Amino acid sequence: MVHENCGVVGIYSLEGSNVIPYLIDCLRSLQHRGQESWGLAVPRKLPYKKTGLVARSAHEFEKVITKFSSNIGIGHVRYSTFGSSSLENAQPLKVRDLCIAHNGTISNAEQLSNMVGGCTFTPQNMTDTLVAAQRLVGILKKKDDMKAAMSILKNEMVGSYCFTFLTDSNTIYAARDPKGFRPLVLGYHKDTNTYVIASESCAFSSIGAILVRDIEPGELVRIDKDGITSERFSESANHAHCAFEFTYFAHPSSIMEGKNIYLARKKIGEYLAGKFPISDADVVIPVPDSSRPAALGYALKLGVPFEEGLLKDRYSKKGSMRSFIEPLTKDRKEINQNILPIREIIENKHVIIVDDSIVRGTSSRAIIESVKQAGARKISMVITYPPISYPCYAGIDFPSQEELIAYQVASGENNPDIVGKKVAKIIGADSVLYNDNLTLAKGIGLSKKELCFSCSSGDYTPLGIRPNFNSRYQINDKLITN
């Protein structure tokens, strides 16, 4: 079973403009959300899908723009949190007359597949998205109403989802799960009278569109020739926006739940400086690239010089890639090996390295070693995200507990300070200073109750499940119905 967290786009031009160039540009701007494959779909045609980065298919863009010319389309960039990176699993997927693109993880997809009668799956093509699509099409055959179908499906699914749907009758739908785990936003391109739905608002900037608003948790948006309408397929008093989106996953230019990501990360750094005012530090350096705003905020608040002491080799094969969302360990190592220290910034100094998170510890260990080799006198690591000790069942690749370094060294320990001391010994740092959930929420600017911290707290109440940690992505008991 393949699970995934990705980026989605849906575009509809009410004046009939060809939206495929805009669709491609939006997908390129969402590349940070998925590097494994990409695709697009228009009505009454099979989806176009390619492996690798969007830019690597640039030589085909002119042909694609002509062949798939349409005033309506959806697109997807893929990052699988479990499973192979095959073209067959690339999205959008088409089931009968419905195309679907999905950002999130349906954690109980195997149970849901038992409700999909007459469908043949193989280990190679069975994805949570395909199972959800098959089930949705089955419900639509009986209900013929998307709101009613989503109202049924949301009670059967456990997990996170932002869907864009495209019908052969020229309609786009977008749906966001009732807790709002993953982001989804609505934009507008005035010159072509075009509505755009995307995982992040940075997609709008790439085509000159403006952000209108967040699509609300439990909201179903419909766009057709008559314009845009909105309905609620579910209500939830409390939300659970993924805190990791704010520290790592989202693009710095995006606005999410009314918060600019860059400014939120910078503010997180400022709060960390108040929490960890290291008095003998000589320099603050970020691990490129997502931790840069936090490192700047930390340095400014502490009054210590901020320097780019680590630089990515942009000319290497994987120089532009993000290591965390690479599915294979060897690829993650290759990316981190191309993060190069600048000796003149580091030598004989107490260096504070600011990073967004420590998951498996592989990247951190390699970075610490390279900074030591560059002559650092002392190394303190400040981490914007709390210790990750539990798997994520809502779309981020925090897999089985055994792969998580915080769990390996401090099983059952919830004190970030104690976990940090134990992790520091493993990765070779003089100290590791973790953020805590409350301080992170303050930095983001949202109430702690509005954020999901299940990967650090072990509290899966927002998902309504009791996980079985002995098996990756296996759910034991469902506690709450949505």
Phi, psi and omega in degrees: 000128180258130175245155185207149169238128194214199174232138182235153177218143170222133184226137177220118177264116182286342178262004173089014179292149175288116186266358185299319176300320178294320181299315179296316180297320178297318180295322177297322181286343178259013185300333179296344180269350180187131185241356191274323180197168177210164179191168177215161181216145173232163183300144171063024173222154173290144181298151174262127185220143179219149174276159178085192182285153178302315185298334181289348177256017185302328181293346180256355187303314183300317179294318180295317181299324179282311185295323184255020181311125184194155176269007183213138179187162174232159181213171188202138164242139194246139171223109182274135177267359174189131176114178186276156180262070183262155176297328180299327181271355178295154181242164006291153174258147177243125176236109186057242184257020182236127171258145184223139170232139192225135171240117180141196179218125172268101190290332181258034185299326180294320175293320180296327181296335178292342180270354182261093184282143174077013180254138180254119178246154172234162177302336182280328185247002182276112177235159178297327179294316180296318179297315179297320180295316179299317180294317180298315179299321178298319178292319180297330177299328181267324187261326182051039179207120187294320179298313179297320180294317179292328178297326177283313185296323183294335176281344181263339184264143171242125180138203183240148179199134161237114182254143158242131179244145177228125180259157176289352176264022173067049176228138172252136171239149172224135182225137178241137185298157188298338179267344179070036181305311183257150182281152174203130186227158180247134178229173182217132176253105190295318187299328182246010181050055187240131173266140181231133174244134182208162177294327181218155182288344177299335177296325181292320181300327184291341181239009179078021176268165179247151174284126176269308181185168168289144166282128189285149173304132181081009182263143174243118179256136178238132175233124176217193184299340180269359178115208187244137176227160183223139176223164175252125174260353178198150175240141177217129182290325182243143178254172182212066181292137184294118180293332182291335174300320185285330183266331185225306199290317187286157178285141183303332183277349185286154173247124187227124185053036178080005182246128173288129186296317180301311182293325177296316180295322178296318179294323176301317177299320179297317178296324179292326177296323176291327181282322182232076182277078183293117191278334186254019181288145178257328185203148176245127178231142177269155165276119184291142006241333192292339182272359184302312180298322179294319178297321178296314178299319179298312182296315181297317180292322182279340183077031180246143181303138174259129180221153173272081182277348177232129181233139175282140173279094185294345184263358174286168184303321183244026185298331181265001187274160175260125187293323186299322185267008170284131186286337185252141181301318182298325178288322177298318179296320181298319180295315183290333176292342180261016169264110192254134179279153174254105188304320184296337178275332193256325192301132177062025182239155168276109187259128170263117176261122177258127178228159184284328184193164167234118182255285180267341179092348182299310181295316183297318180299317180294320181291318178301317181297318181293324179290323175298315180296335177278002171098017180299137177283324182207145183230119171248135178250124178251125188246124185288338181253144179296169178303131180264105186243357184226151179293156173260132176247021183231020168116006176246145186279064165255093194279231182292153182302325184299338180272352185266123187295325179297323177288321181301317187264342186213054181303127178083358180267123182254000179275114182301328181292318179292317178299317181300318180297322181285321179293322181303320180296325183285319185268352174092012178273156175289327175204150173236120185245108183270146169290167173240165187299317183293316180295322178296316179299319178297318179296319178294323181096019176239156176295142178303329180290342181266001185242153176262123177236027187300328182289341178252333183261335185079005179269109182258021179304319179303327179276341180074036183224162166240103185289154169260103186288353180284346183223133182296124178064017176266130180259134183270289183235133174274127185263324188229136173268139182293000000 
